[in-house]
Amino acid sequence: MCAMAFASEDVKATLSLAERYKVDRFDNQAGPGELNIPALRGIGDSLVYLVSADAAVRFFDVDFVPVQGVQGEIWRWSDPL
């Protein structure tokens, strides 16, 4: 499985647009101490997380690393295992 995170100016609008194009949502079952981050199902069971670009606390800085050489903010999930 692969996961990416995209910073969005309006996560709800992005989710609505994805729904309009019939993109499947990923229903996360967050455990204790975990955050329920909205995500879409991508190609090959990959996950595309949507995070607020304006968040005061950028929690995704912990689990994702920036992809270099691209315009805008694109993050890749970093699995410490």
Short mmCIF file of the C-alpha atoms (twelve columns), coordinates in Angstrom:
data_MODEL
# 
_entry.id   MODEL 
# 
loop_
_atom_site.group_PDB 
_atom_site.id 
_atom_site.type_symbol 
_atom_site.label_atom_id 
_atom_site.label_alt_id 
_atom_site.label_comp_id 
_atom_site.label_asym_id 
_atom_site.label_seq_id 
_atom_site.Cartn_x 
_atom_site.Cartn_y 
_atom_site.Cartn_z 
_atom_site.pdbx_PDB_model_num 
ATOM 1  C CA . MET A 1  0.000   0.000  0.000   1 
ATOM 2  C CA . CYS A 2  1.138   3.505  -0.775  1 
ATOM 3  C CA . ALA A 3  -0.127  6.735  0.749   1 
ATOM 4  C CA . MET A 4  0.204   10.385 -0.190  1 
ATOM 5  C CA . ALA A 5  -1.083  13.550 1.418   1 
ATOM 6  C CA . PHE A 6  -2.194  16.637 -0.456  1 
ATOM 7  C CA . ALA A 7  -2.617  19.973 1.275   1 
ATOM 8  C CA . SER A 8  -5.922  21.552 0.268   1 
ATOM 9  C CA . GLU A 9  -7.240  25.068 0.785   1 
ATOM 10 C CA . ASP A 10 -10.724 23.563 1.294   1 
ATOM 11 C CA . VAL A 11 -10.804 19.874 2.239   1 
ATOM 12 C CA . LYS A 12 -14.623 19.684 2.216   1 
ATOM 13 C CA . ALA A 13 -14.794 21.136 -1.310  1 
ATOM 14 C CA . THR A 14 -12.094 18.720 -2.464  1 
ATOM 15 C CA . LEU A 15 -14.039 15.774 -1.016  1 
ATOM 16 C CA . SER A 16 -17.219 17.010 -2.723  1 
ATOM 17 C CA . LEU A 17 -15.415 17.254 -6.063  1 
ATOM 18 C CA . ALA A 18 -14.002 13.748 -5.621  1 
ATOM 19 C CA . GLU A 19 -17.510 12.455 -4.844  1 
ATOM 20 C CA . ARG A 20 -18.813 14.133 -7.999  1 
ATOM 21 C CA . TYR A 21 -16.211 12.198 -10.002 1 
ATOM 22 C CA . LYS A 22 -17.143 8.978  -8.152  1 
ATOM 23 C CA . VAL A 23 -13.825 8.605  -6.350  1 
ATOM 24 C CA . ASP A 24 -14.182 6.170  -3.443  1 
ATOM 25 C CA . ARG A 25 -13.552 7.467  0.067   1 
ATOM 26 C CA . PHE A 26 -11.395 5.527  2.491   1 
ATOM 27 C CA . ASP A 27 -13.222 5.009  5.768   1 
ATOM 28 C CA . ASN A 28 -10.493 5.078  8.369   1 
ATOM 29 C CA . GLN A 29 -11.014 3.357  11.694  1 
ATOM 30 C CA . ALA A 30 -8.811  5.571  13.871  1 
ATOM 31 C CA . GLY A 31 -7.615  3.969  17.068  1 
ATOM 32 C CA . PRO A 32 -6.845  5.607  20.405  1 
ATOM 33 C CA . GLY A 33 -4.500  8.564  19.957  1 
ATOM 34 C CA . GLU A 34 -4.864  8.497  16.173  1 
ATOM 35 C CA . LEU A 35 -6.401  11.160 13.973  1 
ATOM 36 C CA . ASN A 36 -9.171  10.453 11.503  1 
ATOM 37 C CA . ILE A 37 -7.736  12.060 8.360   1 
ATOM 38 C CA . PRO A 38 -10.033 12.204 5.309   1 
ATOM 39 C CA . ALA A 39 -8.708  10.023 2.502   1 
ATOM 40 C CA . LEU A 40 -9.607  8.851  -0.984  1 
ATOM 41 C CA . ARG A 41 -8.839  5.504  -2.563  1 
ATOM 42 C CA . GLY A 42 -6.298  5.830  -5.336  1 
ATOM 43 C CA . ILE A 43 -4.878  3.509  -7.948  1 
ATOM 44 C CA . GLY A 44 -3.783  0.080  -6.717  1 
ATOM 45 C CA . ASP A 45 -5.262  0.490  -3.226  1 
ATOM 46 C CA . SER A 46 -3.149  3.574  -2.585  1 
ATOM 47 C CA . LEU A 47 -4.540  6.214  -0.244  1 
ATOM 48 C CA . VAL A 48 -4.687  9.929  -0.918  1 
ATOM 49 C CA . TYR A 49 -5.021  11.863 2.335   1 
ATOM 50 C CA . LEU A 50 -6.407  15.398 2.279   1 
ATOM 51 C CA . VAL A 51 -5.095  17.810 4.875   1 
ATOM 52 C CA . SER A 52 -5.837  21.464 5.461   1 
ATOM 53 C CA . ALA A 53 -3.159  23.777 4.075   1 
ATOM 54 C CA . ASP A 54 -4.122  26.363 6.681   1 
ATOM 55 C CA . ALA A 55 -3.883  24.142 9.759   1 
ATOM 56 C CA . ALA A 56 -2.214  25.787 12.729  1 
ATOM 57 C CA . VAL A 57 -0.696  22.444 13.721  1 
ATOM 58 C CA . ARG A 58 0.619   20.541 10.728  1 
ATOM 59 C CA . PHE A 59 0.286   17.040 12.187  1 
ATOM 60 C CA . PHE A 60 1.127   15.488 8.827   1 
ATOM 61 C CA . ASP A 61 4.697   16.799 9.145   1 
ATOM 62 C CA . VAL A 62 5.268   13.839 11.501  1 
ATOM 63 C CA . ASP A 63 4.074   10.955 9.295   1 
ATOM 64 C CA . PHE A 64 4.696   12.407 5.841   1 
ATOM 65 C CA . VAL A 65 7.810   13.770 4.143   1 
ATOM 66 C CA . PRO A 66 7.750   16.421 1.375   1 
ATOM 67 C CA . VAL A 67 8.261   15.339 -2.234  1 
ATOM 68 C CA . GLN A 68 11.067  17.450 -3.660  1 
ATOM 69 C CA . GLY A 69 10.987  19.015 -7.115  1 
ATOM 70 C CA . VAL A 70 7.241   19.598 -7.401  1 
ATOM 71 C CA . GLN A 71 5.237   22.789 -7.366  1 
ATOM 72 C CA . GLY A 72 3.002   23.232 -4.320  1 
ATOM 73 C CA . GLU A 73 2.874   20.935 -1.331  1 
ATOM 74 C CA . ILE A 74 2.939   17.205 -1.975  1 
ATOM 75 C CA . TRP A 75 3.785   14.810 0.841   1 
ATOM 76 C CA . ARG A 76 4.621   11.115 0.868   1 
ATOM 77 C CA . TRP A 77 3.836   8.843  3.809   1 
ATOM 78 C CA . SER A 78 6.914   7.744  5.691   1 
ATOM 79 C CA . ASP A 79 6.592   4.345  7.354   1 
ATOM 80 C CA . PRO A 80 9.265   3.938  10.022  1 
ATOM 81 C CA . LEU A 81 9.064   0.140  9.862   1 
# 
